[in-house]
Amino acid sequence: MTTPGNADHGLRLLPFHGLRYVPERVGSLAAVTSPPYDVVVRPDGVDHLESADPHNIVRLILPQAGTPAARNDQAARTLRTWIAEGVLGTDPEPALYVYEQRRAGVLQRGLIGALALSPADAGIVLPHEDVMPDVVADRAGLMRATSANLEPLLLTYRGDDPGTGAAAVVERTAGRAPLLSTTTEDGFQHRLWAITDPDDLATVTADLGHRQALIADGHHRWATYLRLQKEHASPTPWDFGLVLLVDTARYPLQVRAIHRMLRRLPVADALAALDGHFRVRTVDGPLPLAVEALADAAERGNAFLLTGDGRFHLVTDPDQALLDRTVRRDRPEAWRRLDATVLHETLLDGLWNVPDTPEHITYIHDTPSTVAMAERHNGTAVLLHPVREEVVRDLARQGVTMPRKSTSFGPKPATGLVLRGMV
């Protein structure tokens, strides 16, 4: 994606002194990594990761304590201890890092660096989803306490000729021996290289200087970066944030849905409220077969799959008069037709009266985990079909944000391979 204007008003990705695990001080690099904080399903996921290695990064990104202040203090103490004990060490030279993820049929490469922050109206980094203030406050407290960016956001841009510019530097660097290589339990191989050559760094700077990026994953952390930047008088390290920047002209991302688990709404009550407003029919399982039925229905219009009671209920064909009453009209038609829009404005707000708070809604990326949690809590799992990437980009270019947690781009970077300290 390119942005109008001169090269001074595009992406500025700067090298930094990466903070990384010292391999000799941990059981394995795979055992200390974690998915991004909002992908870890609590508490099972946290417990599993903590048991994998006493130095697993989850102890920093999701510390376990009784209050937010106690959690943040614990993470800060843990980070200081690991640095003092040599579990984490700082790279001697500032670098940009080429990061590769590889699994059967999937290859993604990108650049990890410190990206200059900019507001959405600058047109340089484009958000496409709304954020939840409580999550931003939580992440801000953690970053403030640790004085660190603990995990990179995932941003995308559209490059040009893969034989020139930043793309050429990435490919050339990936031909060398990596700083690290590890394979995590999900089957992904992760490799990391450092770019320190001044000419290569200058090439990347020149290429990215006239481009814009889309936030693929990490809207809450980006909002946190901007919030913390305002708390510090520039210039400071808080003017930059840790990101992974992927050229999707070379490495297209996968787009998946993020599901909702409604903790206090049983399936029977959810279905009763839909009577006369949506078409509801039971579809056959098991889960993969029911998800196929959801995908087929989503080709024809709004569609949701409700479960949690041992059966699968396909919800389609909303009443148009209901949509006219509940969905705001000051947005493009593409936004008004989004499943996430109809879910939040028509179902959650209009029919179910479910507040968008953590006590009522849990956002989960993994489909089986969403269903299992709904069954365990006697709640309702609302499964969605992913929106197309071109719809996301078109809305972002118009400055229109989608409902929070509308998409899940991937593969997501593993957390724990490289951190960025502020001191």
N, C-alpha and C positions, 0 to 999 in steps of 0.2 A: 504494500500500500504506500503510495506516495502522497505527499502533502504539498499544497501550493506554497509559494514563498521561497525564500532563499535557504541555503543550507544551514544557516544558523538557527532555523526554526523547525528542525527535525529531531530525530532521536540522537541523544548523546549518551553512549554507552562507554563508561570509563573502566579501566582496569582497577583492581583492588587487591589488597593482601588477603588472599583466601585463608579462612580458618578451617582446618581439616583434621579429621581423625588421624592419629598416628597409628598405622597398621599394627605395629608391634605391641601396642598397649591395649588392643581390643581383641575379642575372640575372632571376629571376622568383620569386614566392612559391611557385608550383607546384614549381619546381625545387629548392627547399630543404626541402620536406616529405618525409615518409616514412610508411609504414604503422607501426603499433606494432612495437616491437622484436621480439616473438615471432612476427610474421607475416612478417618479412623472411627470405627463404630465403638462407642463407649458402652459399658466398661470392658466388654470382652476383648476388643482390639487393643486397648491400652494394656490390659493385663498380659496379653499374649506378647506384645512388643517388649514390655518391661522384663518379662522372663527370658526373652531371647538373648539379652546381654545386659549387664548392670549399667552399661553406658549408652543404652539405646537413646536416640535423639528424642523419643517421645517424652522422656523425663524433662526435656526443655520445652517442647511445644505444647504438651498437655500435662503439666505438673499436677499431681494429686494432693490436694490439701482442702481444708474446710472452708476457706474464704478466698475470694479473688486476690486480696492482698497477700495472704499466706502462700497461695500458689505462685504468684509472681516472685515473692522473696525466695521461695524454694528454688525456682528455676534460676534466679540470679546467683544464688549460692552454689548451685550445682555447676553452672557454667564456669564460675571462678575457680572452683575446685578442680574441675577437669583440665582447665588451662594450667593451673599451678602444678598439677601432677603429671603434666605432659601427655594426657589423653588426647587433647586437642592442641595442635600447633599451627603457628602462622607461617604461611609461605613467605620466603625472604624477598621475593620480587612481586610488585603489583602485576596482575595478569588479568586478561580475559580468559575464560575457560570454555573450551569446546566440550560439549556434553552430548554423549550418544546413548540412546536406548535402543536395544535390539531384541527382538523375539521373533519366532517363526512368522514370516509374512509382514513384520513391522520393523521399520528402521526410521528413527528420528534423530536428527542432529540439530544443535542450536548453540547459541552463545550465551554464557552466563557472565553478567557484569553488573556494575552499579549504574543504573539508569537515572538520568536527571529527571526530577519530578516536574510535572506540568498539570495544570487544571484541565478538565475536559474541554472547556471552551477554547483552549489553545489549539485543538485539533491535532495534537501530536500523539497522545495516547488516548484511545477511545474506549470508554466502558460500554458495556451493553446490558448490564443488569443493575437493578437497585440493590442497596445494601441494608442490613439490619443494624441500627445504631448500637444495640447491646453487644453485637459481635465485634464491631469496630472498637468499642470501648474495651472489651476484653483483650483483643490483640494489641491495642495501644498500651495497656497496662503491662503486658508481657514484654513488648519491645522496649518500653521505657525502663523497666526494671533490669533487663539484661543488657541494654545498650547494644543490641545486635539485631540484624536481620537473620532469622534462623532458617528460613526456607525461601527459595525463589518463587516469584510469580511466574506464570506461563503467559507470554505475550507472543503474538504472531504479526508478521509483516509479509508483504508480497515483494519478492526480489525480482531481478531481471535475468540477465544472462548468468547461468550457474558457473560459467568459466571465469567470471570476473568478480571484483569487489569482495564483500564479506563472504559470499558463498564460496568463492575460490579459496579464501583463507581457511575457512572451515574444513573444506575437503582436503586441502593440502596438509593441514595439521592432523587430521584424522588418519593420515597415512603413516604417522610416526608412532613410536611406542608410547602408550598412555601413562599418565601419572598413576592411575588406579584402574582396576577392572574388577568387577564383582557381579555376581548373579543373585538376585533376590528370589524369594520363595514364589513369587508370581511368574517366574520364568524369564523375566527381563534381565538381559546383561547390560550393565552400566559401565561406561568408560569415560574418563575425564582427561583432558589435555590442557596445558597452560600455554597461552600465547603471550610472549613477552617481547618478541622482536619488534623494534620501533617501526619498521616499514609495514609489517603486518597490522600493527595497531593503527597506523595512519590510514591504511587501506580501509579497514573496518569503519573508522571514524568518517572518512570521506563518503563512503557508500551509504551509511545509515543517516547521515546528516540531512538528507532531503526526504526521509521516509516517515510514515506514521505507523502506529501499531494498534492492534486490537487486543484488549485484555481477554484472553481465552479462559484463564482460571486465576482467581486471586483478587476478585473485586474488593473484598473486605480488607485484605492486606494492603491493596493500593490506597483505599480510603484511609487506612491507618497511617501509611507513609505520609499522605498529605496532611493529616491531622497533626502528626508529630513534627512535620516540617514547620508548621505554624507556631509550634511551641518553642522553637529555637531561632535565634536571630541569625540570618544568613551572613556570610557563607559558613556552613557546617556540613559534616557528613550526612546530616539528616536531610539535606537537599537531594539525596540520591537514595534509591532503593534497589534491593537485590532482585534481579529478574533473569529468567531464561527466555531468550528471544529466538523464535523459530521462523525460518523462511518457509511459508506454506506453499509457495510456488515450487519448491524443491521437496518439501516434506509435509504433505497435507495431514492435518490432524483429524482424528476421529471425534465425532460429536455424539454424546449420549445424554439421556435424560437424567434429571435428579428427581427422585421420588419423594413423596410426603408420607409420613406416618402420623395419623391423627390420634393422639394418646387418649383423649377423653370422649371420642365419638365411636360407639360401636357400629358395626357394619349395618345392623338392622335399622338403627336410627338414621344413618346416612342415606340408606336406600329409601326409607319412608319419606324423607324430605324431597326426594327427586320425583315423586309420583306426580304425573301430569306436566312435568317440566322437561324431562329427558326421556329418551327410550332406554330401558334397562333390560338386558337379557343375560342369562347365565350361559357361559361358554365352557367348553371342556378343558380340563387340565390334562397333564400336569402343567406347571408354571411355564415352561418354554412354549408349549402349544397355545396357552392362553395369551402369552405375549405376542405370538404370531397373529392371533385374532385382533389384538390391539393395533398392531402395525397395519393390518389390512384396513381396519376401520379408519385409522388416522389418514389414510390416503384420500378419504372422502369428506373429511370434516373433523370437528372436535371429537375426541374420543379419550376415555379414561377407563382404567381397569381397577375396580375396587375389590379388595379381598382382605382376609383376616379372620373369616368365619369358616374356612375350609373349602369355600367355593369361590368362583371367579365371576364377577359381575361386570359386563361390558356396558359402559355408559356412553351413549351417542345422541345425536340429533337434538341439540338443545332447542327449546322454544325461542323463536326469533324475537317475540315480544319481550320475553324475559331478558334476553341479551341486550335489547334496546334500553331496557330500564336499568340494567346493572352495570354495563360496561361503558366507561367514560368515552365521550365522543371527540375529545380534543387530541386524539392520537391517530396515526395513519391506520388505514384499514388492515394492513398486514399485522400491526400490533394488536388490533381489536380481535383478530381471528386466532391469535396464539392460544394454544391449549393452556399455557400457564396463566394467561390473562383471564380466560374464562374460569379456570380453576379458582383463582384468587378473588376475582371481582364478583362472579356469579355464584359459585359453589360455596367457597369459604365464607365470604362476606354476606352474600344475599340469601342463601338457603340454609347453610349449616351454622352460621354465627360462630365460627371458630376463629379466635384471635390469632394473629401471626406472631406468636411468642413461643419461646422454647418449652414452656409448660404444656403447650397444646400441640405444637407441630415439631416433628423431628425430620430433618432433611437428610436423606440417605442416598448414596450413589449406587450401592449394590442392590440389585433387585431381590435376590433370595433373602438378604438380610432385612430388607424392608418388610417382606411378608412375615418372616419369622418374628420380628419385633411386634408387629401388629397382633399376631396370634398370641404372643406372650402377654401383651398388655390389654387384650380384649379391645383393641382399637381398630382403626381402618387404615389399610395401606392403599394409597392412591398412586397407581403406577402410570407414568406418562410415556409417550413416544417422543424421541428426540426431534428437535426442530432442525431444519436444514441450515448448514453453515452460511449459505448465501443470504438467507433471511436475516441472520444475526448481523452480518456485515452491512447489509443495506440499511437496517434500522440504526446501527451505530453511526454510519455516515450521516444520517439525518439528525443525529443527536438525540435519538429516542432510546431510552433504556427499557429493557424487558423486565418483567417481574423478577424479583430476587430468586436465585437458584433455578434459573430456567434451563441452563445447559451445563453439560460437563464435557469439556474438551480434553482430549488425551492423545497419547499417553502423558500422564502428569509426571513431572520430575520427582525423583525420590528425594526425600528430605534427609539431610545428614551428610551428603557428599561434599558440600562446600558451604560454609557460613560466612557472614560478613559482620565483623565487629566495628563498632563506632569509635573505639579508642585504640 
